[in-house]
């Protein structure tokens, strides 16, 4: 569902989102206990935050060194006109896309990609380049972290 720019987040929404960032697997009962509200309230808030686009989904975070044999890269993306939102929606649907950042300057987006192998990485690059309204891109493979 589309993000609602008019939704006003209250303190409970912000606490719930912060708690989910720390532990996205926490049960409704645990969240309700921590926040001091009922399980029904937590479920209603989760539904509303998902509906307005504040919560896009739930994911797993892993240690930085997990998957050290993965191919990781940063892709700079230039978008045609005012189509950035459409491009972001398509990129979000790709499991290899880890993060998407908007930026200023010559590039519109910075996309962090992770693939299991060079052939998979090559496939991802081809798929990204086929997305409508991507004008140009430049990709750098991350060799090591220092």
N, CA, C and O atoms as a GROMACS GRO file, in nm:
protein
  584
    1UNK      N    1   0.085  -0.118   0.000
    1UNK     CA    2   0.000   0.000   0.000
    1UNK      C    3   0.089   0.124   0.000
    1UNK      O    4   0.201   0.120   0.051
    2UNK      N    5   0.043   0.233  -0.056
    2UNK     CA    6   0.121   0.356  -0.067
    2UNK      C    7   0.140   0.421   0.070
    2UNK      O    8   0.055   0.412   0.158
    3UNK      N    9   0.254   0.488   0.083
    3UNK     CA   10   0.283   0.557   0.207
    3UNK      C   11   0.189   0.676   0.223
    3UNK      O   12   0.160   0.747   0.127
    4UNK      N   13   0.142   0.696   0.345
    4UNK     CA   14   0.053   0.807   0.376
    4UNK      C   15   0.136   0.919   0.439
    4UNK      O   16   0.174   0.908   0.556
    5UNK      N   17   0.163   1.027   0.364
    5UNK     CA   18   0.248   1.134   0.419
    5UNK      C   19   0.179   1.213   0.529
    5UNK      O   20   0.244   1.293   0.597
    6UNK      N   21   0.047   1.193   0.549
    6UNK     CA   22  -0.026   1.269   0.648
    6UNK      C   23  -0.042   1.195   0.780
    6UNK      O   24  -0.095   1.251   0.876
    7UNK      N   25   0.003   1.071   0.786
    7UNK     CA   26  -0.008   0.996   0.910
    7UNK      C   27   0.089   1.056   1.012
    7UNK      O   28   0.206   1.079   0.981
    8UNK      N   29   0.040   1.080   1.132
    8UNK     CA   30   0.123   1.138   1.238
    8UNK      C   31   0.161   1.026   1.335
    8UNK      O   32   0.075   0.964   1.398
    9UNK      N   33   0.290   1.002   1.347
    9UNK     CA   34   0.340   0.898   1.436
    9UNK      C   35   0.344   0.951   1.578
    9UNK      O   36   0.399   1.058   1.604
   10UNK      N   37   0.286   0.876   1.670
   10UNK     CA   38   0.290   0.919   1.810
   10UNK      C   39   0.403   0.844   1.883
   10UNK      O   40   0.476   0.766   1.822
   11UNK      N   41   0.414   0.869   2.012
   11UNK     CA   42   0.523   0.810   2.091
   11UNK      C   43   0.516   0.657   2.089
   11UNK      O   44   0.620   0.591   2.083
   12UNK      N   45   0.396   0.601   2.095
   12UNK     CA   46   0.382   0.455   2.094
   12UNK      C   47   0.429   0.397   1.960
   12UNK      O   48   0.496   0.294   1.958
   13UNK      N   49   0.396   0.462   1.849
   13UNK     CA   50   0.443   0.418   1.717
   13UNK      C   51   0.596   0.417   1.714
   13UNK      O   52   0.658   0.320   1.669
   14UNK      N   53   0.656   0.526   1.761
   14UNK     CA   54   0.802   0.536   1.758
   14UNK      C   55   0.867   0.432   1.848
   14UNK      O   56   0.969   0.373   1.810
   15UNK      N   57   0.810   0.407   1.966
   15UNK     CA   58   0.864   0.304   2.055
   15UNK      C   59   0.851   0.165   1.991
   15UNK      O   60   0.942   0.084   2.000
   16UNK      N   61   0.737   0.140   1.929
   16UNK     CA   62   0.715   0.010   1.865
   16UNK      C   63   0.815  -0.012   1.752
   16UNK      O   64   0.873  -0.120   1.741
   17UNK      N   65   0.836   0.088   1.668
   17UNK     CA   66   0.932   0.076   1.559
   17UNK      C   67   1.073   0.056   1.613
   17UNK      O   68   1.147  -0.027   1.560
   18UNK      N   69   1.111   0.129   1.716
   18UNK     CA   70   1.244   0.114   1.776
   18UNK      C   71   1.261  -0.027   1.832
   18UNK      O   72   1.367  -0.088   1.816
   19UNK      N   73   1.159  -0.078   1.898
   19UNK     CA   74   1.166  -0.213   1.954
   19UNK      C   75   1.181  -0.316   1.842
   19UNK      O   76   1.260  -0.409   1.854
   20UNK      N   77   1.106  -0.300   1.734
   20UNK     CA   78   1.117  -0.393   1.622
   20UNK      C   79   1.253  -0.386   1.554
   20UNK      O   80   1.302  -0.486   1.503
   21UNK      N   81   1.313  -0.270   1.553
   21UNK     CA   82   1.448  -0.259   1.496
   21UNK      C   83   1.548  -0.340   1.579
   21UNK      O   84   1.641  -0.399   1.524
   22UNK      N   85   1.528  -0.343   1.710
   22UNK     CA   86   1.617  -0.420   1.797
   22UNK      C   87   1.587  -0.569   1.790
   22UNK      O   88   1.679  -0.652   1.794
   23UNK      N   89   1.459  -0.605   1.780
   23UNK     CA   90   1.419  -0.746   1.781
   23UNK      C   91   1.294  -0.764   1.696
   23UNK      O   92   1.183  -0.761   1.748
   24UNK      N   93   1.313  -0.784   1.568
   24UNK     CA   94   1.202  -0.800   1.475
   24UNK      C   95   1.126  -0.930   1.493
   24UNK      O   96   1.019  -0.948   1.435
   25UNK      N   97   1.180  -1.022   1.574
   25UNK     CA   98   1.114  -1.150   1.598
   25UNK      C   99   1.038  -1.153   1.729
   25UNK      O  100   0.980  -1.255   1.765
   26UNK      N  101   1.036  -1.043   1.800
   26UNK     CA  102   0.967  -1.040   1.930
   26UNK      C  103   0.819  -1.074   1.910
   26UNK      O  104   0.756  -1.030   1.814
   27UNK      N  105   0.765  -1.151   2.003
   27UNK     CA  106   0.624  -1.189   1.995
   27UNK      C  107   0.536  -1.069   2.031
   27UNK      O  108   0.581  -0.973   2.093
   28UNK      N  109   0.409  -1.077   1.990
   28UNK     CA  110   0.315  -0.971   2.026
   28UNK      C  111   0.305  -0.956   2.177
   28UNK      O  112   0.299  -0.845   2.229
   29UNK      N  113   0.304  -1.070   2.248
   29UNK     CA  114   0.294  -1.065   2.394
   29UNK      C  115   0.415  -0.994   2.455
   29UNK      O  116   0.400  -0.914   2.547
   30UNK      N  117   0.534  -1.025   2.405
   30UNK     CA  118   0.656  -0.961   2.457
   30UNK      C  119   0.654  -0.811   2.429
   30UNK      O  120   0.687  -0.730   2.516
   31UNK      N  121   0.617  -0.774   2.306
   31UNK     CA  122   0.611  -0.632   2.270
   31UNK      C  123   0.508  -0.559   2.358
   31UNK      O  124   0.535  -0.451   2.410
   32UNK      N  125   0.392  -0.620   2.373
   32UNK     CA  126   0.286  -0.559   2.455
   32UNK      C  127   0.333  -0.538   2.598
   32UNK      O  128   0.307  -0.434   2.658
   33UNK      N  129   0.402  -0.638   2.652
   33UNK     CA  130   0.454  -0.629   2.790
   33UNK      C  131   0.555  -0.515   2.803
   33UNK      O  132   0.548  -0.436   2.897
   34UNK      N  133   0.647  -0.507   2.709
   34UNK     CA  134   0.750  -0.402   2.713
   34UNK      C  135   0.687  -0.263   2.700
   34UNK      O  136   0.727  -0.170   2.770
   35UNK      N  137   0.588  -0.250   2.611
   35UNK     CA  138   0.526  -0.120   2.586
   35UNK      C  139   0.414  -0.086   2.686
   35UNK      O  140   0.369   0.028   2.694
   36UNK      N  141   0.372  -0.187   2.763
   36UNK     CA  142   0.266  -0.164   2.861
   36UNK      C  143   0.128  -0.146   2.800
   36UNK      O  144   0.046  -0.069   2.851
   37UNK      N  145   0.103  -0.216   2.689
   37UNK     CA  146  -0.027  -0.209   2.622
   37UNK      C  147  -0.074  -0.352   2.595
   37UNK      O  148  -0.002  -0.448   2.622
   38UNK      N  149  -0.195  -0.366   2.544
   38UNK     CA  150  -0.249  -0.499   2.514
   38UNK      C  151  -0.192  -0.553   2.383
   38UNK      O  152  -0.140  -0.478   2.301
   39UNK      N  153  -0.203  -0.686   2.366
   39UNK     CA  154  -0.159  -0.749   2.241
   39UNK      C  155  -0.242  -0.695   2.124
   39UNK      O  156  -0.189  -0.676   2.014
   40UNK      N  157  -0.370  -0.671   2.148
   40UNK     CA  158  -0.457  -0.616   2.044
   40UNK      C  159  -0.411  -0.479   1.997
   40UNK      O  160  -0.416  -0.448   1.878
   41UNK      N  161  -0.367  -0.398   2.092
   41UNK     CA  162  -0.315  -0.264   2.057
   41UNK      C  163  -0.191  -0.278   1.971
   41UNK      O  164  -0.176  -0.207   1.871
   42UNK      N  165  -0.102  -0.369   2.009
   42UNK     CA  166   0.021  -0.391   1.930
   42UNK      C  167  -0.016  -0.436   1.789
   42UNK      O  168   0.037  -0.382   1.691
   43UNK      N  169  -0.106  -0.532   1.777
   43UNK     CA  170  -0.146  -0.582   1.645
   43UNK      C  171  -0.209  -0.472   1.562
   43UNK      O  172  -0.179  -0.459   1.443
   44UNK      N  173  -0.296  -0.392   1.623
   44UNK     CA  174  -0.358  -0.282   1.549
   44UNK      C  175  -0.254  -0.181   1.501
   44UNK      O  176  -0.262  -0.133   1.388
   45UNK      N  177  -0.158  -0.149   1.587
   45UNK     CA  178  -0.053  -0.055   1.548
   45UNK      C  179   0.032  -0.112   1.435
   45UNK      O  180   0.065  -0.041   1.340
   46UNK      N  181   0.068  -0.240   1.445
   46UNK     CA  182   0.147  -0.302   1.338
   46UNK      C  183   0.071  -0.298   1.206
   46UNK      O  184   0.129  -0.265   1.102
   47UNK      N  185  -0.058  -0.330   1.211
   47UNK     CA  186  -0.140  -0.326   1.090
   47UNK      C  187  -0.144  -0.185   1.032
   47UNK      O  188  -0.129  -0.167   0.911
   48UNK      N  189  -0.164  -0.085   1.118
   48UNK     CA  190  -0.172   0.054   1.072
   48UNK      C  191  -0.038   0.101   1.017
   48UNK      O  192  -0.034   0.166   0.912
   49UNK      N  193   0.071   0.069   1.085
   49UNK     CA  194   0.203   0.112   1.038
   49UNK      C  195   0.239   0.046   0.905
   49UNK      O  196   0.308   0.105   0.823
   50UNK      N  197   0.193  -0.076   0.885
   50UNK     CA  198   0.213  -0.143   0.757
   50UNK      C  199   0.128  -0.077   0.649
   50UNK      O  200   0.174  -0.053   0.538
   51UNK      N  201   0.004  -0.048   0.683
   51UNK     CA  202  -0.090   0.012   0.588
   51UNK      C  203  -0.044   0.149   0.540
   51UNK      O  204  -0.058   0.181   0.421
   52UNK      N  205   0.011   0.231   0.629
   52UNK     CA  206   0.054   0.365   0.590
   52UNK      C  207   0.193   0.367   0.528
   52UNK      O  208   0.240   0.471   0.483
   53UNK      N  209   0.259   0.251   0.526
   53UNK     CA  210   0.389   0.242   0.462
   53UNK      C  211   0.508   0.266   0.552
   53UNK      O  212   0.621   0.273   0.504
   54UNK      N  213   0.486   0.280   0.683
   54UNK     CA  214   0.599   0.300   0.775
   54UNK      C  215   0.678   0.171   0.791
   54UNK      O  216   0.801   0.174   0.798
   55UNK      N  217   0.608   0.058   0.797
   55UNK     CA  218   0.674  -0.073   0.804
   55UNK      C  219   0.661  -0.138   0.667
   55UNK      O  220   0.550  -0.157   0.616
   56UNK      N  221   0.775  -0.171   0.608
   56UNK     CA  222   0.775  -0.231   0.475
   56UNK      C  223   0.783  -0.382   0.481
   56UNK      O  224   0.758  -0.451   0.382
   57UNK      N  225   0.817  -0.434   0.597
   57UNK     CA  226   0.831  -0.578   0.613
   57UNK      C  227   0.924  -0.607   0.728
   57UNK      O  228   0.974  -0.516   0.795
   58UNK      N  229   0.947  -0.733   0.749
   58UNK     CA  230   1.034  -0.776   0.858
   58UNK      C  231   1.148  -0.855   0.796
   58UNK      O  232   1.128  -0.930   0.701
   59UNK      N  233   1.266  -0.838   0.850
   59UNK     CA  234   1.384  -0.899   0.791
   59UNK      C  235   1.477  -0.951   0.900
   59UNK      O  236   1.452  -0.932   1.019
   60UNK      N  237   1.582  -1.014   0.858
   60UNK     CA  238   1.682  -1.068   0.949
   60UNK      C  239   1.810  -0.988   0.931
   60UNK      O  240   1.852  -0.962   0.818
   61UNK      N  241   1.872  -0.949   1.040
   61UNK     CA  242   2.003  -0.885   1.035
   61UNK      C  243   2.106  -0.989   1.076
   61UNK      O  244   2.083  -1.067   1.169
   62UNK      N  245   2.217  -0.990   1.008
   62UNK     CA  246   2.323  -1.086   1.041
   62UNK      C  247   2.451  -1.011   1.070
   62UNK      O  248   2.466  -0.894   1.036
   63UNK      N  249   2.543  -1.082   1.134
   63UNK     CA  250   2.673  -1.021   1.164
   63UNK      C  251   2.740  -0.975   1.035
   63UNK      O  252   2.716  -1.031   0.928
   64UNK      N  253   2.822  -0.874   1.046
   64UNK     CA  254   2.891  -0.818   0.930
   64UNK      C  255   2.977  -0.922   0.859
   64UNK      O  256   2.989  -0.920   0.736
   65UNK      N  257   3.036  -1.014   0.934
   65UNK     CA  258   3.125  -1.113   0.873
   65UNK      C  259   3.053  -1.236   0.822
   65UNK      O  260   3.115  -1.323   0.760
   66UNK      N  261   2.920  -1.246   0.845
   66UNK     CA  262   2.845  -1.359   0.793
   66UNK      C  263   2.836  -1.347   0.642
   66UNK      O  264   2.811  -1.238   0.590
   67UNK      N  265   2.856  -1.454   0.573
   67UNK     CA  266   2.849  -1.452   0.427
   67UNK      C  267   2.966  -1.379   0.366
   67UNK      O  268   2.951  -1.311   0.264
   68UNK      N  269   3.085  -1.392   0.429
   68UNK     CA  270   3.202  -1.320   0.379
   68UNK      C  271   3.241  -1.361   0.238
   68UNK      O  272   3.317  -1.290   0.172
   69UNK      N  273   3.190  -1.474   0.190
   69UNK     CA  274   3.219  -1.516   0.053
   69UNK      C  275   3.118  -1.460  -0.047
   69UNK      O  276   3.124  -1.492  -0.166
   70UNK      N  277   3.026  -1.379   0.000
   70UNK     CA  278   2.928  -1.316  -0.087
   70UNK      C  279   2.992  -1.203  -0.168
   70UNK      O  280   3.092  -1.144  -0.125
   71UNK      N  281   2.935  -1.175  -0.284
   71UNK     CA  282   2.978  -1.061  -0.364
   71UNK      C  283   2.894  -0.942  -0.320
   71UNK      O  284   2.771  -0.944  -0.330
   72UNK      N  285   2.962  -0.839  -0.271
   72UNK     CA  286   2.894  -0.719  -0.223
   72UNK      C  287   2.938  -0.602  -0.310
   72UNK      O  288   3.053  -0.594  -0.353
   73UNK      N  289   2.844  -0.511  -0.335
   73UNK     CA  290   2.875  -0.398  -0.422
   73UNK      C  291   2.790  -0.277  -0.386
   73UNK      O  292   2.685  -0.288  -0.322
   74UNK      N  293   2.838  -0.163  -0.431
   74UNK     CA  294   2.765  -0.037  -0.422
   74UNK      C  295   2.735   0.007  -0.564
   74UNK      O  296   2.825   0.014  -0.648
   75UNK      N  297   2.609   0.036  -0.590
   75UNK     CA  298   2.569   0.082  -0.723
   75UNK      C  299   2.513   0.224  -0.710
   75UNK      O  300   2.424   0.251  -0.630
   76UNK      N  301   2.567   0.313  -0.790
   76UNK     CA  302   2.516   0.448  -0.799
   76UNK      C  303   2.418   0.449  -0.916
   76UNK      O  304   2.447   0.396  -1.023
   77UNK      N  305   2.300   0.508  -0.895
   77UNK     CA  306   2.194   0.503  -0.996
   77UNK      C  307   2.144   0.643  -1.028
   77UNK      O  308   2.116   0.723  -0.939
   78UNK      N  309   2.134   0.671  -1.158
   78UNK     CA  310   2.073   0.795  -1.205
   78UNK      C  311   1.935   0.762  -1.260
   78UNK      O  312   1.920   0.669  -1.340
   79UNK      N  313   1.835   0.838  -1.217
   79UNK     CA  314   1.696   0.811  -1.251
   79UNK      C  315   1.644   0.920  -1.344
   79UNK      O  316   1.682   1.037  -1.331
   80UNK      N  317   1.557   0.882  -1.436
   80UNK     CA  318   1.495   0.978  -1.529
   80UNK      C  319   1.390   1.060  -1.455
   80UNK      O  320   1.300   1.005  -1.392
   81UNK      N  321   1.401   1.191  -1.464
   81UNK     CA  322   1.299   1.282  -1.412
   81UNK      C  323   1.257   1.256  -1.269
   81UNK      O  324   1.341   1.236  -1.180
   82UNK      N  325   1.127   1.255  -1.248
   82UNK     CA  326   1.070   1.241  -1.114
   82UNK      C  327   1.016   1.101  -1.091
   82UNK      O  328   0.909   1.084  -1.033
   83UNK      N  329   1.090   1.000  -1.136
   83UNK     CA  330   1.043   0.861  -1.126
   83UNK      C  331   1.115   0.782  -1.018
   83UNK      O  332   1.108   0.659  -1.015
   84UNK      N  333   1.183   0.851  -0.929
   84UNK     CA  334   1.262   0.784  -0.826
   84UNK      C  335   1.178   0.686  -0.744
   84UNK      O  336   1.223   0.576  -0.715
   85UNK      N  337   1.058   0.725  -0.706
   85UNK     CA  338   0.973   0.637  -0.625
   85UNK      C  339   0.941   0.507  -0.697
   85UNK      O  340   0.941   0.400  -0.636
   86UNK      N  341   0.915   0.515  -0.827
   86UNK     CA  342   0.887   0.394  -0.905
   86UNK      C  343   1.009   0.302  -0.910
   86UNK      O  344   0.996   0.181  -0.897
   87UNK      N  345   1.125   0.360  -0.930
   87UNK     CA  346   1.248   0.282  -0.935
   87UNK      C  347   1.274   0.216  -0.800
   87UNK      O  348   1.311   0.099  -0.794
   88UNK      N  349   1.255   0.290  -0.692
   88UNK     CA  350   1.276   0.235  -0.557
   88UNK      C  351   1.184   0.116  -0.534
   88UNK      O  352   1.227   0.015  -0.478
   89UNK      N  353   1.058   0.125  -0.575
   89UNK     CA  354   0.964   0.014  -0.557
   89UNK      C  355   1.013  -0.112  -0.628
   89UNK      O  356   1.004  -0.222  -0.574
   90UNK      N  357   1.065  -0.095  -0.748
   90UNK     CA  358   1.116  -0.211  -0.823
   90UNK      C  359   1.241  -0.268  -0.755
   90UNK      O  360   1.255  -0.390  -0.744
   91UNK      N  361   1.331  -0.181  -0.710
   91UNK     CA  362   1.453  -0.227  -0.644
   91UNK      C  363   1.422  -0.301  -0.514
   91UNK      O  364   1.486  -0.401  -0.482
   92UNK      N  365   1.323  -0.253  -0.439
   92UNK     CA  366   1.285  -0.317  -0.312
   92UNK      C  367   1.239  -0.460  -0.333
   92UNK      O  368   1.249  -0.542  -0.242
   93UNK      N  369   1.188  -0.491  -0.452
   93UNK     CA  370   1.141  -0.625  -0.481
   93UNK      C  371   1.251  -0.724  -0.512
   93UNK      O  372   1.223  -0.842  -0.533
   94UNK      N  373   1.375  -0.679  -0.516
   94UNK     CA  374   1.487  -0.768  -0.549
   94UNK      C  375   1.555  -0.812  -0.419
   94UNK      O  376   1.605  -0.728  -0.345
   95UNK      N  377   1.557  -0.942  -0.390
   95UNK     CA  378   1.614  -0.989  -0.264
   95UNK      C  379   1.763  -0.958  -0.247
   95UNK      O  380   1.812  -0.951  -0.134
   96UNK      N  381   1.834  -0.939  -0.356
   96UNK     CA  382   1.977  -0.909  -0.347
   96UNK      C  383   2.005  -0.764  -0.306
   96UNK      O  384   2.116  -0.732  -0.266
   97UNK      N  385   1.905  -0.679  -0.316
   97UNK     CA  386   1.921  -0.539  -0.277
   97UNK      C  387   1.907  -0.530  -0.125
   97UNK      O  388   1.801  -0.559  -0.070
   98UNK      N  389   2.015  -0.491  -0.060
   98UNK     CA  390   2.019  -0.485   0.085
   98UNK      C  391   1.969  -0.351   0.138
   98UNK      O  392   1.890  -0.347   0.232
   99UNK      N  393   2.014  -0.243   0.076
   99UNK     CA  394   1.977  -0.108   0.120
   99UNK      C  395   1.965  -0.018  -0.002
   99UNK      O  396   2.032  -0.038  -0.103
  100UNK      N  397   1.879   0.081   0.011
  100UNK     CA  398   1.865   0.184  -0.092
  100UNK      C  399   1.872   0.318  -0.020
  100UNK      O  400   1.800   0.342   0.077
  101UNK      N  401   1.959   0.405  -0.067
  101UNK     CA  402   1.976   0.538  -0.008
  101UNK      C  403   1.952   0.642  -0.115
  101UNK      O  404   2.004   0.630  -0.226
  102UNK      N  405   1.874   0.745  -0.083
  102UNK     CA  406   1.865   0.858  -0.174
  102UNK      C  407   1.982   0.950  -0.144
  102UNK      O  408   2.034   0.951  -0.033
  103UNK      N  409   2.024   1.025  -0.243
  103UNK     CA  410   2.141   1.110  -0.225
  103UNK      C  411   2.129   1.232  -0.315
  103UNK      O  412   2.035   1.245  -0.394
  104UNK      N  413   2.224   1.321  -0.303
  104UNK     CA  414   2.227   1.439  -0.388
  104UNK      C  415   2.348   1.428  -0.481
  104UNK      O  416   2.425   1.333  -0.470
  105UNK      N  417   2.363   1.523  -0.570
  105UNK     CA  418   2.476   1.520  -0.661
  105UNK      C  419   2.441   1.455  -0.793
  105UNK      O  420   2.326   1.459  -0.836
  106UNK      N  421   2.539   1.396  -0.858
  106UNK     CA  422   2.522   1.338  -0.991
  106UNK      C  423   2.432   1.214  -0.989
  106UNK      O  424   2.367   1.184  -1.089
  107UNK      N  425   2.429   1.144  -0.880
  107UNK     CA  426   2.350   1.021  -0.869
  107UNK      C  427   2.228   1.044  -0.782
  107UNK      O  428   2.231   1.126  -0.689
  108UNK      N  429   2.121   0.973  -0.812
  108UNK     CA  430   1.997   0.986  -0.736
  108UNK      C  431   1.986   0.885  -0.622
  108UNK      O  432   1.931   0.915  -0.516
  109UNK      N  433   2.039   0.765  -0.645
  109UNK     CA  434   2.030   0.658  -0.546
  109UNK      C  435   2.164   0.588  -0.530
  109UNK      O  436   2.243   0.579  -0.623
  110UNK      N  437   2.186   0.538  -0.409
  110UNK     CA  438   2.299   0.449  -0.381
  110UNK      C  439   2.236   0.318  -0.336
  110UNK      O  440   2.158   0.315  -0.240
  111UNK      N  441   2.269   0.209  -0.405
  111UNK     CA  442   2.208   0.081  -0.379
  111UNK      C  443   2.316  -0.017  -0.335
  111UNK      O  444   2.416  -0.035  -0.403
  112UNK      N  445   2.293  -0.081  -0.220
  112UNK     CA  446   2.386  -0.183  -0.173
  112UNK      C  447   2.332  -0.319  -0.216
  112UNK      O  448   2.217  -0.353  -0.189
  113UNK      N  449   2.417  -0.395  -0.283
  113UNK     CA  450   2.378  -0.523  -0.340
  113UNK      C  451   2.463  -0.633  -0.280
  113UNK      O  452   2.582  -0.613  -0.252
  114UNK      N  453   2.403  -0.750  -0.260
  114UNK     CA  454   2.477  -0.867  -0.214
  114UNK      C  455   2.427  -0.987  -0.293
  114UNK      O  456   2.307  -1.013  -0.298
  115UNK      N  457   2.519  -1.061  -0.354
  115UNK     CA  458   2.484  -1.180  -0.434
  115UNK      C  459   2.574  -1.295  -0.392
  115UNK      O  460   2.681  -1.275  -0.334
  116UNK      N  461   2.529  -1.415  -0.421
  116UNK     CA  462   2.600  -1.536  -0.376
  116UNK      C  463   2.722  -1.570  -0.461
  116UNK      O  464   2.808  -1.646  -0.416
  117UNK      N  465   2.730  -1.517  -0.582
  117UNK     CA  466   2.841  -1.550  -0.672
  117UNK      C  467   2.852  -1.442  -0.779
  117UNK      O  468   2.763  -1.358  -0.794
  118UNK      N  469   2.961  -1.445  -0.854
  118UNK     CA  470   2.975  -1.349  -0.964
  118UNK      C  471   2.869  -1.368  -1.072
  118UNK      O  472   2.815  -1.269  -1.120
  119UNK      N  473   2.836  -1.492  -1.112
  119UNK     CA  474   2.726  -1.506  -1.209
  119UNK      C  475   2.593  -1.451  -1.157
  119UNK      O  476   2.518  -1.390  -1.233
  120UNK      N  477   2.563  -1.471  -1.029
  120UNK     CA  478   2.442  -1.415  -0.971
  120UNK      C  479   2.449  -1.263  -0.967
  120UNK      O  480   2.350  -1.194  -0.994
  121UNK      N  481   2.566  -1.211  -0.934
  121UNK     CA  482   2.586  -1.066  -0.932
  121UNK      C  483   2.564  -1.008  -1.071
  121UNK      O  484   2.500  -0.904  -1.086
  122UNK      N  485   2.617  -1.075  -1.172
  122UNK     CA  486   2.599  -1.032  -1.310
  122UNK      C  487   2.451  -1.030  -1.347
  122UNK      O  488   2.405  -0.936  -1.413
  123UNK      N  489   2.376  -1.131  -1.305
  123UNK     CA  490   2.233  -1.137  -1.332
  123UNK      C  491   2.161  -1.019  -1.266
  123UNK      O  492   2.074  -0.956  -1.327
  124UNK      N  493   2.198  -0.990  -1.141
  124UNK     CA  494   2.134  -0.878  -1.069
  124UNK      C  495   2.161  -0.747  -1.142
  124UNK      O  496   2.070  -0.666  -1.159
  125UNK      N  497   2.285  -0.725  -1.185
  125UNK     CA  498   2.316  -0.601  -1.258
  125UNK      C  499   2.232  -0.589  -1.384
  125UNK      O  500   2.182  -0.481  -1.415
  126UNK      N  501   2.218  -0.699  -1.457
  126UNK     CA  502   2.136  -0.695  -1.579
  126UNK      C  503   1.991  -0.661  -1.544
  126UNK      O  504   1.928  -0.580  -1.613
  127UNK      N  505   1.938  -0.722  -1.438
  127UNK     CA  506   1.799  -0.694  -1.398
  127UNK      C  507   1.780  -0.549  -1.357
  127UNK      O  508   1.681  -0.487  -1.393
  128UNK      N  509   1.875  -0.495  -1.281
  128UNK     CA  510   1.864  -0.355  -1.238
  128UNK      C  511   1.868  -0.264  -1.360
  128UNK      O  512   1.789  -0.169  -1.369
  129UNK      N  513   1.956  -0.291  -1.452
  129UNK     CA  514   1.968  -0.206  -1.572
  129UNK      C  515   1.845  -0.212  -1.662
  129UNK      O  516   1.825  -0.123  -1.744
  130UNK      N  517   1.763  -0.316  -1.646
  130UNK     CA  518   1.641  -0.331  -1.726
  130UNK      C  519   1.522  -0.256  -1.664
  130UNK      O  520   1.416  -0.245  -1.726
  131UNK      N  521   1.538  -0.206  -1.543
  131UNK     CA  522   1.429  -0.134  -1.477
  131UNK      C  523   1.402  -0.004  -1.551
  131UNK      O  524   1.492   0.075  -1.578
  132UNK      N  525   1.273   0.015  -1.585
  132UNK     CA  526   1.234   0.138  -1.653
  132UNK      C  527   1.274   0.260  -1.571
  132UNK      O  528   1.265   0.259  -1.448
  133UNK      N  529   1.318   0.363  -1.640
  133UNK     CA  530   1.353   0.493  -1.583
  133UNK      C  531   1.489   0.499  -1.514
  133UNK      O  532   1.523   0.600  -1.453
  134UNK      N  533   1.568   0.392  -1.522
  134UNK     CA  534   1.708   0.401  -1.479
  134UNK      C  535   1.786   0.447  -1.601
  134UNK      O  536   1.793   0.376  -1.702
  135UNK      N  537   1.844   0.565  -1.590
  135UNK     CA  538   1.915   0.625  -1.702
  135UNK      C  539   2.060   0.576  -1.709
  135UNK      O  540   2.112   0.550  -1.817
  136UNK      N  541   2.123   0.564  -1.592
  136UNK     CA  542   2.265   0.530  -1.589
  136UNK      C  543   2.297   0.470  -1.453
  136UNK      O  544   2.228   0.496  -1.354
  137UNK      N  545   2.402   0.390  -1.448
  137UNK     CA  546   2.447   0.335  -1.320
  137UNK      C  547   2.597   0.311  -1.325
  137UNK      O  548   2.656   0.295  -1.432
  138UNK      N  549   2.656   0.309  -1.208
  138UNK     CA  550   2.798   0.277  -1.194
  138UNK      C  551   2.811   0.190  -1.070
  138UNK      O  552   2.761   0.225  -0.963
  139UNK      N  553   2.878   0.076  -1.084
  139UNK     CA  554   2.884  -0.021  -0.975
  139UNK      C  555   3.028  -0.049  -0.937
  139UNK      O  556   3.116  -0.064  -1.022
  140UNK      N  557   3.051  -0.056  -0.805
  140UNK     CA  558   3.183  -0.093  -0.754
  140UNK      C  559   3.166  -0.212  -0.661
  140UNK      O  560   3.088  -0.207  -0.566
  141UNK      N  561   3.242  -0.318  -0.688
  141UNK     CA  562   3.243  -0.435  -0.600
  141UNK      C  563   3.327  -0.402  -0.478
  141UNK      O  564   3.435  -0.345  -0.489
  142UNK      N  565   3.275  -0.438  -0.361
  142UNK     CA  566   3.348  -0.415  -0.237
  142UNK      C  567   3.443  -0.533  -0.216
  142UNK      O  568   3.399  -0.647  -0.203
  143UNK      N  569   3.572  -0.505  -0.212
  143UNK     CA  570   3.673  -0.610  -0.200
  143UNK      C  571   3.701  -0.648  -0.055
  143UNK      O  572   3.715  -0.766  -0.024
  144UNK      N  573   3.710  -0.549   0.032
  144UNK     CA  574   3.733  -0.578   0.174
  144UNK      C  575   3.685  -0.461   0.256
  144UNK      O  576   3.669  -0.350   0.206
  145UNK      N  577   3.662  -0.488   0.384
  145UNK     CA  578   3.625  -0.381   0.478
  145UNK      C  579   3.742  -0.358   0.570
  145UNK      O  580   3.802  -0.453   0.621
  146UNK      N  581   3.776  -0.232   0.590
  146UNK     CA  582   3.893  -0.200   0.673
  146UNK      C  583   3.853  -0.112   0.789
  146UNK      O  584   3.937  -0.074   0.870
   0.00000   0.00000   0.00000
